[in-house]
């Protein structure tokens, strides 16, 4: 696989245009190749007795370390060099002036690359799925905040009732809120 990718990227001028860029390959879940911290990570996986490769993007082991994000379903070995080509071409199209791949990825996220590799429909579906997940999280957060507000209001009302009762009995009551 490494040789196939190397053959696909043998133009020195293109490599200079690409700039700082890492591809880390691990053949199994032991992750000896540290695929999870490569700008592009490639992990060999077994799917029902067939070898596929899972791609991750955005990993880094520098001072701003990050684990790569899974791009999508695993690909057969024959499709991986073309997928890497699509990722690199997308990067070169959308990067700002001489921006490194990792900086571009952190700026734009995974969707442009996912769409380039798997097609616009898959990228759009993933975007909608992420949007639905974010919406569900926002609804959950709003419900939690509403419950907390209800509990705080109930506590305040309890304090007011105690203060009012104490006042009616001629006693002093200091409410704590």
NUSE-688514 format. One record per residue (C-alpha): x, y, z; residue in three letters. Coordinates in steps of 0.5 Angstrom, whole numbers, plus 500, padded with zeros to 3 digits. Last residue first. Layout:
XYZALA
...
***
This chain:
439563596UNK
439563604UNK
432566607UNK
433569614UNK
427568618UNK
425573624UNK
419570628UNK
412574628UNK
408568626UNK
406571620UNK
413573619UNK
416566620UNK
410563615UNK
412568610UNK
420567610UNK
418559610UNK
414560604UNK
419565601UNK
425560602UNK
420554599UNK
419559593UNK
426560592UNK
428552592UNK
422551587UNK
425556583UNK
432553583UNK
429546582UNK
425549576UNK
431553573UNK
435546574UNK
430542570UNK
430548564UNK
437548564UNK
437540563UNK
432541558UNK
436546554UNK
442541554UNK
438535552UNK
435540546UNK
442542544UNK
445535544UNK
439533540UNK
440539535UNK
448537535UNK
446530533UNK
441532528UNK
447537525UNK
452531525UNK
447527521UNK
446532516UNK
453533515UNK
454526515UNK
448525510UNK
452531506UNK
458528506UNK
455521503UNK
451525498UNK
457529496UNK
461523494UNK
466518498UNK
473521497UNK
471528495UNK
465529500UNK
469526506UNK
475531504UNK
470537504UNK
466535510UNK
472533515UNK
473540518UNK
474547514UNK
479551519UNK
482544523UNK
483541516UNK
487547513UNK
491548519UNK
493540518UNK
494541511UNK
499547512UNK
497554509UNK
501556503UNK
496562502UNK
489559504UNK
487552503UNK
481550499UNK
484547492UNK
490544495UNK
487541500UNK
481538495UNK
487535491UNK
490532497UNK
484529499UNK
482526492UNK
489523491UNK
489520498UNK
482517496UNK
486515489UNK
491511493UNK
486508498UNK
482505492UNK
486499491UNK
487497498UNK
479496499UNK
476502503UNK
474503510UNK
467507511UNK
468514513UNK
473519515UNK
475517522UNK
478523525UNK
485524527UNK
487524534UNK
490531536UNK
497534539UNK
498541539UNK
505541541UNK
506536535UNK
503529535UNK
498530530UNK
492527527UNK
487531522UNK
484526518UNK
483518519UNK
482513513UNK
480506515UNK
483501510UNK
480494508UNK
483487508UNK
477481507UNK
476476512UNK
469479514UNK
472486514UNK
479486517UNK
482493518UNK
488496516UNK
489503519UNK
491509515UNK
492516518UNK
492522514UNK
495528518UNK
498522522UNK
496522529UNK
492516529UNK
496512524UNK
501511530UNK
505506525UNK
505501531UNK
497502532UNK
496495535UNK
489495532UNK
493493525UNK
497494519UNK
498501521UNK
500507516UNK
502514518UNK
501519512UNK
504526514UNK
504533511UNK
508539511UNK
508542504UNK
503540498UNK
506545493UNK
513542495UNK
510535493UNK
507537487UNK
514540485UNK
517533486UNK
512529482UNK
512522485UNK
506522489UNK
502516486UNK
508512486UNK
509513494UNK
501511495UNK
502505491UNK
509504495UNK
506505502UNK
500500500UNK
***
